[in-house]
Amino acid sequence: MFCQNCGSSLMPTDAVCPSCGVPNPSVSQPAQPRPSAPVSNEKPRGENKFGRSYAAIASAVLVFPTLICLVIDYLWNHENKIDWSAYMLGIVMLGWMLFVLPALKPKHPIATAGICAGVLMLYLVFLSYISGRAAWYIEYCLPISIMIIVSSVLITLLIAYKVIKEEHIFSAIFGQCGLLCFGFEILFDIRKRGIIELRWSLVTAVLAISAIAITEAFAYTRRINKK
C-alpha cells in the first residue's frame, strides 16, 4: 500500500502517511469532536415564571381598586379634587414595593430600590404638603421611610444575589413586615408617650410568624414531592 500523495510505503494500519502526513483513505478517521456551543451568561427566558405571574396578578389586584377609588373620590368630592384616595394610593404603592417588587428579581436591584425609595419619599412629601403638617413628616414619615427603604433594599439585594430563593422570598417579606411593625410602634410610643409599650405590633408579629411557618411548610412539602 502506497501514499497517494508522495508514493511512500504505508502499513495497513497507518492512519496518515509518515512522510507527508496526508490521511490514509483506507483507514477510517476518528470523528472530530464538534465545537461546544458558547456558554451564555443570560438567564433562560422562561425562568422566574412564577414571580412574573405573581407580580401581574398582584399588580392587577392593587391597581384596579385604587383606580376605582380615585375616580369615586374625584367625582363625589364637591371641590372636584382628590382627597382620601390619595392616602389609599400611598398604601398601595407601599404594598407593591414590599410584596411585588422582590418577587420580580430585578436585574439591577440597587437602581430599582433607589427609584422606589425616591417615589415613596416624594409621595410622603406630597402628603405632608396637602395636610399642612411638615412637622408630621419630620417626626414620623422620615423615620418610617428610612426603615422601609433600608429593609426593602436589604431584601432586594438578598434576593438578587440568591441568598434567599423561591418560597423563602415570601418568608423574608413576612418577616420584614413584622419587624417594620415593631419599628413603627416603637417610634409612635417614643413620640407620644416617651416610653415603649408594645401592643398591636405583637399581634402583627404573631401573624407574620404564622405566615412564615405556613410558607416554609409549603416549601418543605414541595421539596419532598420533587424527590
DOSE-639093 format. One line per 10 residues: their letters; for each residue x, y, z of N, C-alpha, C, O. Coordinates in Angstrom, 3 decimals. Example, Ala and Ser with C-alpha at 12.3 -4.5 7.8 and 13.67 -1.06 7.14 Angstrom:
<marbas>
AS> 13.190:-5.690:7.800:12.300:-4.500:7.800:13.200:-3.300:7.800:14.236:-3.319:8.465; 12.850:-2.250:7.080:13.670:-1.060:7.140:12.900:0.030:7.870:13.409:1.138:8.039
</marbas>
This chain:
<marbas>
MFCQNCGSSL> 0.861:-1.183:0.000:0.000:0.000:0.000:0.903:1.242:0.000:1.873:1.338:0.752; 0.545:2.177:-0.867:1.380:3.373:-1.034:0.536:4.636:-0.831:-0.679:4.642:-1.026; 1.240:5.709:-0.427:0.574:7.002:-0.215:0.197:7.597:-1.564:0.997:7.600:-2.499; -1.028:8.101:-1.654:-1.496:8.703:-2.906:-0.838:10.050:-3.171:-0.876:10.544:-4.298; -0.241:10.644:-2.158:0.344:11.968:-2.331:1.830:11.914:-2.704:2.263:12.538:-3.673; 2.626:11.131:-1.892:4.073:11.110:-2.122:4.592:9.750:-2.576:5.758:9.646:-2.957; 3.768:8.706:-2.549:4.182:7.388:-3.014:4.932:6.579:-1.991:5.443:5.510:-2.325; 5.026:7.040:-0.745:5.721:6.277:0.281:4.935:5.027:0.646:3.712:4.988:0.513; 5.647:4.013:1.105:5.013:2.763:1.503:4.285:2.955:2.815:4.805:3.583:3.738; 3.060:2.406:2.901:2.232:2.529:4.093:1.864:1.152:4.619:1.679:0.204:3.855
MPTDAVCPSC> 1.763:1.063:5.924:1.226:-0.139:6.549:-0.289:-0.060:6.538:-0.849:1.036:6.534; -0.968:-1.212:6.534:-2.450:-1.185:6.505:-3.053:-0.445:7.686:-4.187:0.026:7.612; -2.288:-0.338:8.797:-2.849:0.300:9.990:-2.477:1.775:10.110:-2.904:2.453:11.044; -1.657:2.285:9.134:-1.264:3.688:9.205:-2.439:4.598:8.848:-2.984:4.522:7.747; -2.821:5.458:9.796:-3.932:6.374:9.531:-3.482:7.536:8.659:-4.274:8.073:7.885; -2.193:7.937:8.779:-1.633:9.019:7.970:-0.282:8.593:7.441:0.360:7.702:7.997; 0.147:9.227:6.375:1.457:8.929:5.793:2.547:9.439:6.721:2.513:10.605:7.115; 3.536:8.581:7.091:4.609:9.057:7.979:5.530:10.070:7.316:6.285:10.760:8.001; 5.476:10.169:5.973:6.378:11.089:5.264:5.767:12.473:5.090:6.405:13.485:5.378; 4.502:12.505:4.606:3.879:13.807:4.294:2.699:14.136:5.193:2.218:15.269:5.186
GVPNPSVSQP> 2.223:13.168:5.969:1.122:13.440:6.890:-0.245:13.465:6.267:-1.200:13.875:6.925; -0.390:13.036:4.997:-1.702:13.010:4.351:-2.490:11.816:4.900:-1.913:10.733:5.004; -3.779:11.949:5.258:-4.560:10.835:5.785:-4.653:9.689:4.788:-4.720:9.899:3.577; -4.654:8.476:5.321:-4.800:7.257:4.507:-6.277:6.990:4.312:-6.977:6.729:5.290; -6.789:7.044:3.065:-8.228:6.840:2.849:-8.687:5.427:3.167:-9.885:5.207:3.347; -7.789:4.473:3.243:-8.192:3.100:3.536:-8.496:2.880:5.008:-9.138:1.894:5.371; -8.038:3.793:5.860:-8.267:3.674:7.298:-9.284:4.733:7.708:-9.140:5.914:7.392; -10.303:4.288:8.411:-11.350:5.227:8.844:-10.773:6.205:9.861:-10.074:5.809:10.794; -11.072:7.474:9.670:-10.571:8.525:10.556:-11.489:8.686:11.769:-12.706:8.549:11.651; -10.898:8.981:12.947:-11.750:9.205:14.126:-12.588:10.467:13.950:-12.145:11.472:13.394
AQPRPSAPVS> -13.791:10.370:14.440:-14.709:11.511:14.310:-14.183:12.695:15.117:-13.794:12.557:16.277; -14.183:13.847:14.484:-13.721:15.059:15.153:-14.813:15.578:16.090:-15.979:15.660:15.704; -14.439:15.922:17.306:-15.468:16.437:18.231:-16.021:17.768:17.740:-15.291:18.633:17.256; -17.315:17.897:17.879:-17.961:19.143:17.473:-17.680:20.240:18.497:-17.661:19.992:19.703; -17.467:21.428:18.006:-17.223:22.525:18.972:-18.447:22.764:19.825:-19.572:22.825:19.330; -18.209:22.896:21.106:-19.324:23.107:22.029:-19.872:24.512:21.866:-19.149:25.459:21.557; -21.174:24.614:22.085:-21.821:25.919:21.961:-21.327:26.836:23.067:-21.118:26.379:24.191; -21.139:28.103:22.781:-20.670:29.041:23.826:-21.676:29.133:24.959:-22.888:29.161:24.749; -21.134:29.180:26.153:-21.991:29.261:27.328:-22.481:30.693:27.485:-21.692:31.636:27.535; -23.768:30.833:27.560:-24.359:32.162:27.699:-24.587:32.469:29.166:-25.033:31.620:29.937
NEKPRGENKF> -24.271:33.693:29.531:-24.481:34.123:30.907:-25.908:34.591:31.157:-26.292:34.842:32.299; -26.701:34.708:30.078:-28.059:35.177:30.232:-28.929:34.068:30.795:-28.745:32.891:30.486; -29.874:34.464:31.623:-30.792:33.502:32.209:-31.820:33.074:31.172:-32.192:33.868:30.308; -32.283:31.831:31.245:-33.315:31.393:30.318:-34.536:32.288:30.403:-34.878:32.816:31.461; -35.174:32.438:29.270:-36.306:33.350:29.206:-37.465:32.881:30.076:-38.224:33.692:30.608; -37.593:31.559:30.217:-38.708:31.038:30.976:-38.484:31.029:32.475:-39.371:30.618:33.222; -37.303:31.479:32.944:-37.012:31.462:34.368:-37.839:32.513:35.083:-38.178:33.553:34.519; -38.158:32.220:36.343:-38.934:33.108:37.200:-40.330:33.367:36.646:-40.856:34.473:36.762; -40.923:32.342:36.045:-42.296:32.489:35.563:-43.253:32.727:36.716:-44.196:33.512:36.612; -42.990:32.026:37.831:-43.871:32.189:38.984:-43.830:33.626:39.494:-44.867:34.199:39.828
GRSYAAIASA> -42.629:34.210:39.555:-42.512:35.579:40.037:-43.244:36.571:39.148:-43.913:37.481:39.637; -43.114:36.389:37.825:-43.802:37.303:36.906:-45.318:37.132:36.978:-46.061:38.113:36.935; -45.768:35.902:37.087:-47.208:35.657:37.197:-47.768:36.254:38.476:-48.819:36.894:38.478; -47.037:36.030:39.569:-47.468:36.590:40.854:-47.504:38.116:40.781:-48.444:38.735:41.279; -46.493:38.726:40.166:-46.437:40.182:40.069:-47.592:40.727:39.244:-48.182:41.751:39.591; -47.917:40.037:38.141:-49.012:40.500:37.281:-50.350:40.438:38.019:-51.144:41.378:37.963; -50.589:39.327:38.706:-51.858:39.184:39.427:-51.947:40.179:40.579:-52.971:40.839:40.761; -50.869:40.284:41.354:-50.872:41.203:42.491:-51.016:42.654:42.040:-51.708:43.439:42.688; -50.366:43.016:40.933:-50.471:44.387:40.436:-51.902:44.698:40.007:-52.423:45.782:40.270; -52.527:43.728:39.344:-53.917:43.936:38.930:-54.828:44.094:40.142:-55.711:44.951:40.161
VLVFPTLICL> -54.604:43.260:41.147:-55.420:43.338:42.361:-55.247:44.684:43.057:-56.201:45.209:43.632; -54.056:45.241:43.011:-53.795:46.514:43.675:-54.239:47.716:42.839:-54.757:48.695:43.376; -54.034:47.637:41.526:-54.249:48.811:40.676:-55.726:49.101:40.452:-56.161:50.241:40.620; -56.505:48.090:40.077:-57.896:48.342:39.691:-58.751:48.917:40.836:-59.469:49.888:40.598; -58.715:48.379:42.048:-59.478:49.019:43.132:-59.005:50.443:43.427:-59.805:51.312:43.774; -57.701:50.670:43.287:-57.179:52.011:43.541:-57.711:53.007:42.519:-58.098:54.119:42.878; -57.731:52.616:41.255:-58.278:53.500:40.221:-59.750:53.795:40.467:-60.195:54.928:40.285; -60.501:52.791:40.874:-61.926:52.992:41.160:-62.102:53.993:42.298:-62.946:54.885:42.228; -61.289:53.833:43.352:-61.378:54.760:44.488:-61.007:56.182:44.083:-61.642:57.141:44.522; -59.977:56.318:43.244:-59.586:57.652:42.782:-60.712:58.324:42.000:-60.995:59.506:42.194
VIDYLWNHEN> -61.353:57.561:41.115:-62.444:58.126:40.314:-63.624:58.507:41.194:-64.199:59.582:41.026; -63.991:57.640:42.129:-65.119:57.924:43.020:-64.825:59.152:43.877:-65.684:60.015:44.056; -63.610:59.223:44.401:-63.238:60.361:45.242:-63.291:61.663:44.453:-63.734:62.689:44.969; -62.844:61.622:43.219:-62.832:62.835:42.395:-64.248:63.266:42.004:-64.566:64.455:42.037; -65.086:62.314:41.639:-66.427:62.648:41.165:-67.350:63.075:42.303:-68.188:63.958:42.120; -67.207:62.461:43.467:-68.116:62.751:44.575:-67.638:63.906:45.447:-68.382:64.392:46.298; -66.404:64.347:45.240:-65.908:65.471:46.015:-66.487:66.761:45.445:-66.431:66.995:44.237; -67.037:67.589:46.313:-67.676:68.826:45.844:-66.669:69.796:45.235:-67.037:70.620:44.397; -65.423:69.709:45.639:-64.404:70.601:45.107:-63.682:70.002:43.900:-62.729:70.597:43.395; -64.124:68.831:43.431:-63.527:68.148:42.274:-62.013:67.986:42.425:-61.238:68.372:41.550
KIDWSAYMLG> -61.623:67.415:43.541:-60.211:67.136:43.763:-60.088:65.823:44.534:-61.046:65.336:45.133; -58.897:65.278:44.498:-58.632:64.015:45.176:-58.357:64.278:46.655:-57.539:65.128:47.005; -59.051:63.535:47.513:-58.922:63.763:48.948:-58.420:62.489:49.653:-57.214:62.253:49.735; -59.349:61.683:50.155:-58.981:60.499:50.935:-58.306:59.422:50.104:-57.534:58.625:50.638; -58.585:59.382:48.798:-57.991:58.334:47.963:-56.478:58.497:47.809:-55.786:57.538:47.469; -55.957:59.710:48.059:-54.505:59.902:47.981:-53.792:59.067:49.035:-52.701:58.551:48.794; -54.413:58.936:50.205:-53.808:58.112:51.260:-53.830:56.631:50.867:-52.878:55.893:51.122; -54.920:56.221:50.252:-55.004:54.826:49.797:-53.966:54.551:48.722:-53.384:53.468:48.679; -53.734:55.525:47.858:-52.727:55.360:46.811:-51.352:55.108:47.427:-50.595:54.274:46.931; -51.031:55.809:48.483:-49.754:55.602:49.145:-49.635:54.211:49.744:-48.574:53.589:49.673
IVMLGWMLFV> -50.724:53.717:50.335:-50.704:52.369:50.903:-50.498:51.330:49.809:-49.773:50.355:50.007; -51.126:51.532:48.662:-50.974:50.597:47.548:-49.540:50.611:47.029:-48.972:49.555:46.748; -48.957:51.790:46.903:-47.553:51.885:46.459:-46.626:51.169:47.429:-45.709:50.457:47.021; -46.877:51.367:48.711:-46.057:50.713:49.718:-46.218:49.198:49.650:-45.237:48.461:49.738; -47.459:48.736:49.495:-47.700:47.295:49.387:-47.050:46.687:48.157:-46.527:45.574:48.208; -47.084:47.425:47.047:-46.452:46.899:45.825:-44.943:46.771:46.015:-44.338:45.784:45.596; -44.344:47.772:46.650:-42.896:47.735:46.832:-42.484:46.607:47.767:-41.438:45.988:47.572; -43.308:46.334:48.790:-42.942:45.321:49.772:-43.243:43.911:49.309:-42.479:42.990:49.600; -44.363:43.718:48.578:-44.831:42.375:48.283:-44.650:41.937:46.828:-44.639:40.740:46.541; -44.510:42.889:45.917:-44.441:42.536:44.496:-43.027:42.677:43.944:-42.540:41.787:43.247
LPALKPKHPI> -42.372:43.781:44.249:-41.046:44.048:43.687:-40.027:42.942:43.972:-39.324:42.538:43.046; -39.909:42.431:45.200:-38.915:41.374:45.420:-39.152:40.120:44.599:-38.197:39.440:44.225; -40.418:39.796:44.309:-40.724:38.584:43.547:-40.295:38.696:42.095:-40.133:37.675:41.426; -40.108:39.913:41.587:-39.701:40.096:40.194:-38.204:39.851:39.975:-37.768:39.697:38.835; -37.421:39.814:41.046:-35.982:39.596:40.960:-35.342:40.539:39.930:-34.827:40.070:38.915; -35.364:41.840:40.170:-34.849:42.794:39.176:-33.365:42.593:38.905:-32.605:42.197:39.789; -32.957:42.879:37.639:-31.558:42.712:37.244:-30.652:43.756:37.904:-29.481:43.492:38.177; -31.203:44.930:38.153:-30.430:46.000:38.791:-31.128:46.361:40.104:-31.847:47.358:40.169; -30.925:45.571:41.128:-31.699:45.762:42.364:-31.444:47.087:43.050:-32.364:47.680:43.613; -30.205:47.562:43.013:-29.895:48.808:43.710:-30.616:49.988:43.040:-31.208:50.828:43.718
ATAGICAGVL> -30.559:50.039:41.709:-31.240:51.117:40.987:-32.751:51.034:41.177:-33.415:52.055:41.359; -33.297:49.811:41.135:-34.734:49.634:41.307:-35.170:50.065:42.697:-36.168:50.767:42.859; -34.416:49.640:43.693:-34.754:50.028:45.064:-34.633:51.535:45.252:-35.429:52.137:45.973; -33.637:52.151:44.604:-33.482:53.596:44.713:-34.653:54.352:44.104:-35.110:55.353:44.656; -35.136:53.870:42.961:-36.292:54.512:42.320:-37.526:54.408:43.206:-38.248:55.386:43.404; -37.759:53.207:43.738:-38.924:53.008:44.605:-38.817:53.868:45.861:-39.807:54.444:46.313; -37.621:53.950:46.416:-37.432:54.782:47.607:-37.700:56.251:47.295:-38.340:56.950:48.081; -37.209:56.717:46.147:-37.448:58.098:45.765:-38.915:58.401:45.563:-39.400:59.455:45.974; -39.634:57.469:44.923:-41.074:57.661:44.713:-41.808:57.720:46.042:-42.699:58.549:46.228; -41.438:56.847:46.964:-42.096:56.839:48.269:-41.830:58.130:49.035:-42.737:58.683:49.656
MLYLVFLSYI> -40.598:58.607:48.993:-40.272:59.852:49.696:-41.031:61.041:49.100:-41.526:61.898:49.833; -41.120:61.086:47.785:-41.866:62.170:47.151:-43.346:62.118:47.509:-43.993:63.150:47.690; -43.865:60.907:47.606:-45.279:60.777:47.979:-45.511:61.265:49.404:-46.513:61.923:49.683; -44.592:60.944:50.299:-44.741:61.400:51.678:-44.616:62.918:51.781:-45.305:63.551:52.582; -43.736:63.495:50.968:-43.650:64.956:50.914:-44.971:65.539:50.430:-45.430:66.565:50.933; -45.577:64.876:49.450:-46.878:65.319:48.940:-47.941:65.271:50.031:-48.749:66.192:50.158; -47.941:64.200:50.815:-48.918:64.087:51.894:-48.732:65.178:52.940:-49.703:65.767:53.415; -47.481:65.445:53.293:-47.230:66.498:54.279:-47.626:67.870:53.728:-48.018:68.759:54.483; -47.522:68.033:52.407:-47.888:69.320:51.785:-49.398:69.526:51.796:-49.879:70.597:52.164; -50.149:68.495:51.390:-51.605:68.663:51.313:-52.235:68.706:52.707:-53.310:69.279:52.885
SGRAAWYIEY> -51.573:68.106:53.688:-52.125:68.143:55.050:-51.655:69.359:55.829:-52.215:69.674:56.879; -50.612:70.063:55.317:-50.099:71.232:56.005:-49.401:70.917:57.312:-49.396:71.733:58.234; -48.805:69.726:57.394:-48.158:69.303:58.636:-46.726:68.854:58.333:-46.448:67.659:58.229; -45.835:69.814:58.197:-44.440:69.500:57.907:-43.772:68.796:59.087:-42.908:67.940:58.896; -44.177:69.161:60.311:-43.596:68.510:61.486:-43.923:67.020:61.505:-43.111:66.198:61.931; -45.102:66.692:61.047:-45.502:65.281:60.976:-44.574:64.507:60.051:-44.247:63.350:60.315; -44.159:65.138:58.981:-43.250:64.475:58.044:-41.893:64.218:58.688:-41.319:63.141:58.523; -41.391:65.185:59.407:-40.065:65.034:60.005:-40.087:64.034:61.162:-39.161:63.236:61.311; -41.141:64.077:61.980:-41.189:63.234:63.170:-41.544:61.788:62.864:-41.041:60.865:63.504; -42.420:61.599:61.875:-42.917:60.244:61.619:-42.535:59.714:60.240:-41.977:58.622:60.122
CLPISIMIIV> -42.833:60.482:59.205:-42.653:59.968:57.840:-41.191:59.692:57.514:-40.864:58.668:56.915; -40.332:60.592:57.904:-38.919:60.403:57.570:-38.324:59.171:58.240:-37.669:58.387:57.554; -38.515:58.952:59.556:-38.003:57.709:60.149:-38.641:56.459:59.577:-37.967:55.450:59.365; -39.954:56.526:59.325:-40.631:55.359:58.746:-40.088:55.069:57.355:-39.867:53.914:56.994; -39.875:56.124:56.579:-39.347:55.940:55.223:-37.968:55.303:55.265:-37.663:54.424:54.459; -37.141:55.741:56.195:-35.790:55.176:56.293:-35.861:53.691:56.646:-35.120:52.884:56.084; -36.747:53.329:57.575:-36.892:51.918:57.947:-37.353:51.080:56.764:-36.827:49.996:56.515; -38.333:51.591:56.042:-38.874:50.846:54.898:-37.829:50.717:53.794:-37.652:49.644:53.218; -37.142:51.816:53.508:-36.160:51.798:52.417:-35.006:50.856:52.739:-34.603:50.056:51.895; -34.477:50.946:53.948:-33.338:50.096:54.314:-33.733:48.626:54.273:-32.994:47.805:53.729
SSVLITLLIA> -34.881:48.283:54.836:-35.302:46.877:54.847:-35.601:46.374:53.439:-35.280:45.232:53.109; -36.211:47.212:52.611:-36.539:46.792:51.237:-35.278:46.607:50.405:-35.176:45.654:49.633; -34.314:47.518:50.559:-33.054:47.365:49.831:-32.333:46.097:50.263:-31.770:45.384:49.431; -32.347:45.814:51.558:-31.688:44.605:52.066:-32.337:43.349:51.498:-31.641:42.443:51.041; -33.666:43.291:51.525:-34.370:42.120:51.000:-34.120:41.968:49.502:-33.898:40.859:49.017; -34.155:43.074:48.776:-33.947:43.018:47.327:-32.549:42.528:46.983:-32.377:41.739:46.054; -31.552:42.989:47.725:-30.182:42.540:47.471:-30.018:41.057:47.787:-29.353:40.336:47.042; -30.607:40.600:48.867:-30.511:39.185:49.225:-31.157:38.302:48.167:-30.671:37.207:47.884; -32.247:38.777:47.585:-32.906:38.010:46.521:-32.092:38.067:45.236:-31.942:37.058:44.548; -31.561:39.254:44.908:-30.811:39.406:43.665:-29.558:38.542:43.662:-29.187:37.991:42.625
YKVIKEEHIF> -28.903:38.418:44.811:-27.686:37.604:44.900:-27.973:36.171:45.345:-27.064:35.435:45.729; -29.249:35.785:45.289:-29.686:34.411:45.509:-29.329:33.869:46.894:-29.132:32.668:47.075; -29.251:34.764:47.847:-29.124:34.310:49.226:-30.470:33.780:49.709:-30.537:32.823:50.479; -31.545:34.425:49.238:-32.912:33.974:49.508:-33.517:33.553:48.182:-33.472:34.306:47.210; -34.091:32.338:48.133:-34.595:31.798:46.880:-36.016:31.270:47.057:-36.447:30.919:48.155; -36.728:31.228:45.921:-38.023:30.577:45.788:-38.980:30.999:46.899:-39.159:32.191:47.150; -39.608:29.999:47.579:-40.635:30.323:48.560:-40.088:31.091:49.755:-40.832:31.788:50.446; -38.785:30.962:49.998:-38.191:31.666:51.130:-38.264:33.184:50.942:-38.130:33.935:51.908; -38.475:33.635:49.706:-38.635:35.065:49.454:-39.844:35.600:50.224:-39.779:36.663:50.841; -40.942:34.849:50.179:-42.155:35.298:50.854:-41.983:35.248:52.370:-42.523:36.091:53.086
SAIFGQCGLL> -41.237:34.266:52.858:-40.951:34.216:54.298:-40.164:35.449:54.733:-40.428:36.029:55.786; -39.192:35.839:53.905:-38.404:37.031:54.225:-39.270:38.286:54.216:-39.086:39.174:55.049; -40.204:38.361:53.285:-41.082:39.530:53.203:-42.000:39.589:54.421:-42.205:40.660:54.993; -42.554:38.440:54.821:-43.404:38.414:56.014:-42.608:38.834:57.256:-43.098:39.588:58.097; -41.371:38.329:57.352:-40.528:38.732:58.472:-40.228:40.217:58.456:-40.199:40.865:59.502; -40.003:40.758:57.255:-39.757:42.193:57.125:-40.958:42.999:57.622:-40.788:43.992:58.329; -42.155:42.582:57.260:-43.364:43.302:57.686:-43.514:43.264:59.203:-43.866:44.266:59.826; -43.244:42.093:59.795:-43.331:42.001:61.244:-42.345:42.918:61.947:-42.697:43.581:62.923; -41.105:42.960:61.452:-40.093:43.831:62.056:-40.429:45.308:61.853:-40.194:46.132:62.737; -40.980:45.638:60.680:-41.368:47.025:60.442:-42.462:47.470:61.401:-42.452:48.605:61.879
CFGFEILFDI> -43.400:46.584:61.682:-44.468:46.937:62.623:-43.899:47.197:64.014:-44.348:48.108:64.710; -42.916:46.405:64.418:-42.232:46.680:65.681:-41.604:48.074:65.660:-41.753:48.849:66.605; -40.906:48.378:64.575:-40.268:49.683:64.471:-41.264:50.822:64.484:-41.019:51.853:65.109; -42.406:50.645:63.788:-43.426:51.696:63.761:-43.984:51.968:65.164:-44.102:53.120:65.581; -44.321:50.902:65.877:-44.917:51.110:67.201:-43.901:51.701:68.177:-44.246:52.543:69.006; -42.657:51.260:68.075:-41.621:51.852:68.933:-41.504:53.352:68.666:-41.392:54.147:69.600; -41.531:53.733:67.393:-41.452:55.152:67.038:-42.642:55.925:67.593:-42.470:56.997:68.172; -43.857:55.382:67.418:-45.049:56.063:67.910:-45.034:56.192:69.431:-45.407:57.233:69.971; -44.605:55.138:70.120:-44.570:55.184:71.583:-43.580:56.231:72.082:-43.869:56.961:73.030; -42.428:56.302:71.451:-41.417:57.273:71.884:-41.903:58.699:71.649:-41.690:59.577:72.485
RKRGIIELRW> -42.559:58.931:70.504:-43.010:60.283:70.181:-44.180:60.715:71.059:-44.251:61.876:71.461; -45.103:59.792:71.366:-46.331:60.168:72.070:-46.228:59.991:73.578:-46.664:60.857:74.336; -45.652:58.868:74.020:-45.654:58.553:75.445:-44.283:58.679:76.100:-44.180:58.814:77.319; -43.238:58.636:75.287:-41.906:58.678:75.856:-41.463:57.367:76.450:-40.410:57.295:77.084; -42.250:56.328:76.256:-41.937:55.002:76.774:-42.432:53.965:75.775:-43.444:54.170:75.105; -41.714:52.852:75.681:-42.069:51.810:74.714:-43.021:50.819:75.363:-42.683:50.195:76.369; -44.216:50.673:74.787:-45.210:49.708:75.243:-45.742:48.963:74.018:-46.699:49.399:73.378; -45.122:47.860:73.711:-45.511:47.098:72.523:-46.868:46.436:72.744:-47.067:45.719:73.726; -47.802:46.684:71.816:-49.136:46.087:71.916:-49.561:45.504:70.572:-49.482:44.293:70.361; -50.013:46.371:69.660:-50.549:45.858:68.401:-49.481:45.229:67.516:-49.791:44.369:66.692
SLVTAVLAIS> -48.218:45.649:67.677:-47.155:45.052:66.866:-46.911:43.594:67.247:-46.413:42.812:66.437; -47.268:43.226:68.494:-47.152:41.819:68.892:-48.136:40.955:68.118:-47.835:39.814:67.768; -49.318:41.512:67.854:-50.316:40.773:67.066:-49.820:40.579:65.640:-49.927:39.488:65.079; -49.280:41.638:65.062:-48.753:41.506:63.699:-47.552:40.564:63.657:-47.333:39.877:62.659; -46.777:40.531:64.735:-45.645:39.602:64.783:-46.129:38.156:64.775:-45.547:37.306:64.101; -47.202:37.877:65.529:-47.771:36.519:65.533:-48.282:36.156:64.145:-48.080:35.033:63.682; -48.938:37.096:63.483:-49.427:36.841:62.124:-48.265:36.603:61.167:-48.334:35.718:60.315; -47.197:37.390:61.304:-46.041:37.214:60.422:-45.378:35.863:60.649:-44.996:35.185:59.695; -45.240:35.470:61.922:-44.631:34.169:62.224:-45.494:33.040:61.684:-44.968:32.053:61.170; -46.808:33.169:61.794:-47.713:32.141:61.255:-47.580:32.044:59.744:-47.542:30.948:59.184
AIAITEAFAY> -47.511:33.198:59.087:-47.354:33.196:57.626:-46.028:32.574:57.219:-45.960:31.842:56.232; -44.969:32.862:57.977:-43.663:32.265:57.681:-43.716:30.759:57.860:-43.179:30.022:57.034; -44.359:30.285:58.932:-44.450:28.848:59.180:-45.212:28.141:58.063:-44.813:27.065:57.620; -46.306:28.746:57.609:-47.085:28.143:56.527:-46.270:28.112:55.241:-46.278:27.110:54.526; -45.568:29.201:54.940:-44.764:29.260:53.722:-43.639:28.242:53.742:-43.387:27.570:52.742; -42.962:28.127:54.877:-41.860:27.170:54.977:-42.371:25.731:54.923:-41.705:24.858:54.367; -43.543:25.482:55.493:-44.123:24.141:55.403:-44.467:23.795:53.956:-44.265:22.665:53.513; -44.987:24.777:53.229:-45.280:24.562:51.808:-44.003:24.292:51.023:-43.972:23.416:50.159; -42.943:25.053:51.329:-41.665:24.842:50.638:-41.088:23.470:50.948:-40.548:22.807:50.062; -41.199:23.038:52.206:-40.687:21.717:52.595:-41.465:20.613:51.892:-40.872:19.641:51.424
TRRINKK> -42.793:20.752:51.811:-43.608:19.759:51.116:-43.273:19.708:49.631:-43.251:18.633:49.030; -43.020:20.846:49.054:-42.668:20.892:47.636:-41.342:20.194:47.366:-41.205:19.490:46.366; -40.350:20.386:48.264:-39.058:19.718:48.091:-39.202:18.198:48.207:-38.566:17.448:47.466; -40.037:17.758:49.135:-40.250:16.317:49.288:-40.906:15.728:48.044:-40.520:14.651:47.589; -41.890:16.425:47.494:-42.576:15.926:46.301:-41.651:15.861:45.098:-41.792:14.985:44.245; -40.688:16.804:45.029:-39.735:16.763:43.923:-38.832:15.541:44.011:-38.467:14.961:42.987; -38.469:15.145:45.231:-37.600:13.982:45.405:-38.345:12.694:45.077:-37.770:11.609:45.167
</marbas>
